[in-house]
Amino acid sequence: MSWKTMRKSINLSALSCFLSLALIDVAFGWGEDGHKMVCEIAWQELEPRVQAEVMRLLKSEGRYRFFSDACVWADEIKSDSSWNWAKPLHYVNLPKQTDEECVYEEQRDCRPKEDCPEGIPCPPCNCVVSAIDYYAKVLHDPNSNDADKLVALKFVGHFVGDLHQPLHAGYAQDKGGNDRRVKLFGKKTNLHAVWDSGMIQQTGKRWLDYARELSTALTESQKAKWRNDVRPGNWATESHRAVSGVYEGVPEGGVL
């Protein structure tokens, strides 16, 4: 892949590709630590010129020292009602059918977005796939201003991680596993939370150490394979096809 960095534009093919590299053979969910891990691995793989552009945008706000910190922002704003329109952008629901046969279809799985706020860049359709596509274009556009690019950067960093958590491409019937009650090491929780943060927290590892461990485990052949497909719709299909295995892994009684 040939990467070019315009003076005031991030090469999102590079950025979004390497944000996806945190998905290795065993899939993880993404709470705060998970999102930081994804973006730290991404950061280590970016060209220096792309790193410089990321930092230029982050410094324009003055809130984050590291890209990994900014990747949590999209969850932090969930408590702010003015950002309620963005909540559906964290996931996509696919039909509950034979997962091996189910492929993401925009017209079926991602409805047109009708609650876009004035003055804030907003994707045309209401799901994580559309969000990644849209905000990548904002970052590519040399006519986008820095404020819009900063919002896009923080959303892309977060949403690429979300889409690689299988239950963010799960079933509407149980809200992506949020309504599936389980116990993880004796603690009451739900299946979505287990994948978002429970398993990572149970390791007892610091997120940065964990990120470095995962980064070291990546092979050049894996990276080359992932670089060849940076289409979010295909990521949604891949994640959804793992969903049946997520549920099969829950024993009767829900005690994990």
N, C-alpha and C positions, 0 to 999 in steps of 0.2 A: 504494500500500500504506500502511495506517495502522499506525504503530509506537507501542507503549505500553511504557514501562519501569516495572515495579513496583519498589518500593523495594529489594527484595532479590532481584530476578530479572532476568536478561538477556533481552532480546527476541531469541530465537534465530532468528526468521524474518529479522530484519535482519542478524544476525551471519552466519548460514550463507549467506544470499543474497550478501552482499558478499565472503565468503570465496571464493565461486565466480567472482567477477568477474575473477580473474587468468587465466581461460581465455579467450583471445581467439582470433582466426582460426587462429593457429598454436599447437598444443598443446605444452606443455613437460612435462618430468618434474620430480620434486621430491626433490632431496636436501636438505641443510641450507639451502643458499642458496635453493632453490626454495620451500621451506616458509616461509622468512622473507619472501620476496617476496609470496607469496599473502597472508600475514597483515598485512603492511605496507599493501598495497593495501586490504585489508578495513578496517584501522584508520582509514585516511583517509576512508572512506565512512561510518563509523558516526556516529550522532547523539552529541552530547556526553554526554548522560545515559547512553548505553550504554557509551561509553568510560570514564566514571567508574566504572561497575559492574564492568567488566573489570579496571580498575586496583585497585579495592577487593579483588577476589578475589585478584589476583596478589600484592598487598602482604600478604595474610594468610599467605602462604608465605614471603615475603621473599627469594625466589631470583631473580626476573626483574624487570628494570627496564622491559622493553617486551613488549607482546603478541607481537611477532614472535619474540622469544627463546623464549617459552613454547611456541610451535608446533613446536619441534624435540623437545620432551620425549618424545613418543610413540615416537620412534626411539631416543632415549637409553636408555630402559628395556628395550630388547630384550636388553641384556646382563645383565639381572637376571632370574634364573630364576623369581622370584616373580611376574613379569608375563608368563610364557610364554603364559598363557591369552589375552592380548590380541593376540598376533601375527597370528592369522587375521583380525582386525578391520581390517587395513590394505588388504584387497583383496576382490574377489569374482570368481569364475570363471564365465564363461558358456559355453554350448556352442560348439564349433567347427563352425559351419554358416554359411550365407549371412548375413553380418553385417547386411546391410540388413533382414533379416527377423527377426533375433533381438532379443527384448525381455526385459528383466529380469523374472524371475518368482521371488518369494520362496520358495515351496515347493520349487522346483527348484534354485535357485541359492544359497540361504542356509539351511543346515541348523540345526536347533535347537542351542543352545549347552548343553553338558553339563558344562563344567569351570569354572563361575563360582565365584570365591573367596568365602568368607563375609565379609560386612562391607564389600565394595567393590561399588559399582553396576556392573552387568554386563548387557549387552543379551541379549534372549532368543534371538537367532539369531547365527550365527557368520560374519558378513561385514561389510564396511564400510558397506553400505547400512543394515543393521539398527543398527549402531553409531551412525551419525549420527542416525537417527530417535530412538533411545533416549536418547542424551545430550542431544539438544535438549529432550526432555521433562523430563529432570532439571533443566536450566537454567530451564525454564519454571515448574517446580513451586515455589510459594512455601513449601512445607513441606520442601524439600531443604535440608540444612545446607550451610554454606560449604565444608566439606571435600569433599563430594560434588560440589558445583557447580564447584569448582576442577578436579577431575579431569575432569569433563565438558567444561569450557571448553577445557582443553588437548587433549583428545581430538577435540573438534569442529573446533578450529582446524587440527589435523593431518589428520584424516580427510577433510575436504572437499577439501583439496589433493590427497590421495592419489587420491580418486575421479575427479579430473579429469586424471589421468595415464592414458592409454589402457591401458597394460599392467597397471594395477591392476584392470582389468576385462577381462582377457585370457583366455588358455586355460590350463587346468590341465595339459595335456600337456607344456608346456615351462616351467611355473611362471611364467607371465606374462613370458616372454622371458628369464628368468634362465638357462635352459639353452641359449639361442641365442648361440653364440660369435661375436664379431665383432672387428674392429679399428677403432678410432676414431683417426684421425690417427696411425697406426702403433702404437698401444697396444692390447694385448690386453684385452678386456673382454667384457661380455655386453650384449645388446640392452636389457634392462631398465635396466641401469646407465647406458647411453647416454642414455636418456630421463629417468632420475632426476636425473642430475647432469652427465654428460659434455658435453652440448651447451651447457649454461649455463656451465660452467667454461671451455669453449673460447672463449667470447666475450671473456674477460678483463675483464669488467665487474664492479665491486663490486655486490653484491646490492642494496644500497639504491639505487644509481643506476639499476640495471635496473628495480627496482620502480617508481621514479618515472617512468621512461620509459614503462613499460607503463600506468601509471595515467593519464598524460597522453593516451595513445592511445585510451583508452576514450571512447566517445561516449554521449550521453544516450539515444539510441535503443537501444544495446546494453544499457545498464543497465536500461532499462524492460522490455526483452524478458526479461532474466534474472530480474528481480523477479517476473515473472508465473509462474515455475515454480521453486519451491524444494523440489521433491520428489527426494530422493536416488535413488530407483528410476529416474527419468527420466535423471538424470545418468549412472547406470551404463549405461543403454541407449546414450546418446549417446557415451560413451567407448568402449564395446565396438564401436560401428559405425565407429570410427576405426582399430581394430586391424588390419584387413586392409591398410590403407594403410601402417601402420607396417612390416609385413613386406614389402610390395611395394617399399618404399624401400630394402631391403637388397640390394645387387647380389650376383651369384654370387661366392662366395669370401668374402663377409662383410666386405670392406674398404670402410669408410666414409670 
